[in-house]
Amino acid sequence: MALKKSTDEENLPEVSESLSSQKAKNLFSKSVGRQAKEKKILTTFSIEPSFKRELEDTFENMGLGWAAGIRFALRQFIKNTEN
């Protein structure tokens, strides 16, 4: 017995997108304004595991993830060293 493919949209389960998947779609879509921004590049560096844990805890207290915290710290460093 073969199953018939349903093309009726009413029978499809309603899928709500998570906030992270919405952000990902916005980030990688070819929307207006995205062309003017630079593409991000992946960088690597080495630090001690204990220092990384300290940084992660600090960033978490600020409400930032690892990458956002590093970007924030680098921007602050540039601001402080320019003055």
C-alpha positions as CSV (number, residue, x, y, z in Angstrom):
1,M,0.0,0.0,0.0
2,A,1.4,3.4,-1.0
3,L,1.0,6.5,1.0
4,K,-0.5,9.5,-0.8
5,K,1.5,12.8,-0.4
6,S,-0.7,15.4,1.1
7,T,-0.5,18.8,-0.6
8,D,-3.1,20.4,1.6
9,E,-1.5,23.1,3.7
10,E,-4.2,22.8,6.3
11,N,-3.1,19.3,7.3
12,L,0.5,20.4,7.8
13,P,1.6,20.9,11.5
14,E,2.2,24.5,12.4
15,V,5.9,25.0,13.0
16,S,7.0,28.0,15.0
17,E,10.6,29.1,14.3
18,S,12.9,29.6,17.3
19,L,14.5,33.0,17.8
20,S,17.9,31.6,16.9
21,S,16.7,30.2,13.6
22,Q,15.1,33.5,12.8
23,K,18.3,35.3,13.5
24,A,20.2,32.8,11.4
25,K,17.9,33.3,8.5
26,N,18.3,37.1,8.8
27,L,22.0,36.8,9.0
28,F,22.4,34.6,5.9
29,S,19.6,36.0,3.8
30,K,20.3,38.4,1.0
31,S,18.1,41.1,2.5
32,V,18.5,44.8,2.0
33,G,21.4,46.4,3.9
34,R,23.3,43.1,4.1
35,Q,25.3,43.9,1.0
36,A,26.7,47.1,2.6
37,K,28.1,45.1,5.6
38,E,31.4,43.4,5.6
39,K,31.4,39.6,5.8
40,K,32.8,38.2,9.1
41,I,35.9,36.1,9.1
42,L,36.9,33.3,11.4
43,T,39.9,33.9,13.6
44,T,41.7,31.6,16.0
45,F,43.9,32.2,19.0
46,S,45.2,30.2,22.0
47,I,44.5,30.9,25.6
48,E,44.7,28.9,28.8
49,P,41.5,27.0,29.7
50,S,41.3,28.7,33.1
51,F,41.5,32.1,31.6
52,K,38.8,31.2,29.0
53,R,36.5,30.1,31.8
54,E,37.0,33.4,33.5
55,L,36.2,35.3,30.3
56,E,33.1,33.1,29.7
57,D,31.8,33.8,33.2
58,T,32.4,37.5,32.7
59,F,30.7,37.6,29.3
60,E,27.8,35.5,30.7
61,N,27.3,38.1,33.5
62,M,27.2,40.8,30.8
63,G,24.6,38.7,28.8
64,L,27.0,38.0,26.0
65,G,28.1,34.8,24.4
66,W,31.8,33.9,23.7
67,A,32.1,35.5,20.3
68,A,30.1,38.6,21.1
69,G,32.1,39.1,24.3
70,I,35.4,38.8,22.4
71,R,34.2,41.4,19.8
72,F,33.1,43.7,22.7
73,A,36.4,43.4,24.5
74,L,38.4,44.1,21.3
75,R,36.3,47.2,20.6
76,Q,36.8,48.4,24.1
77,F,40.5,47.8,23.8
78,I,40.7,49.9,20.7
79,K,38.7,52.7,22.3
80,N,40.9,52.7,25.3
81,T,44.2,52.6,23.4
82,E,43.2,55.4,21.0
83,N,42.7,57.9,23.8
